[in-house]
């Protein structure tokens, strides 16, 4: 995973999307054939450089008690819809996943995976009091930017408590 030095990290703004953004993202999600239902109250925008990334947790993953099944089976928690400056609409290129950690009943691996299968962010989640507390880092790969995201999924909602990015080291 890529390290994000605290002194070099730049906080990313996290906000609820405007209604027109939510409608555009819902349209992209419906066209993505994921088979999940989404509620725009569980959308959060992260802005980085010239792109807007909308984190979309599914209704199934946000409902009370949903975290109880995470230690037993791989679960699609939702998706990320992205729009880069100059693009007309949002595209759904990434899935949010959780899978059990063998031998640890209260821990799960949490990942952001491209629809092609490549893992772009990975981390851990801890289950406590019906909530999933998670922390993700960008996976080291060509062109990846050091990025860290932490948050909580539970009580029917998604909260991102920390999001930061840094510039990759200069090429020599």
SULCOR-V449951 format. One record per helix or strand of 2 or more residues. SS is the DSSP state (H for helix, E for strand). FROM is the first residue (numbers start at 0). TO is the last residue. If there is no record, write none. Layout:
SS&FROM&TO ; SS&FROM&TO
This chain:
E&9&10 ; E&13&14 ; H&18&29 ; E&37&47 ; E&50&57 ; H&58&61 ; H&65&68 ; E&74&83 ; E&90&100 ; E&103&113 ; E&118&127 ; E&130&137 ; E&146&153 ; E&156&164
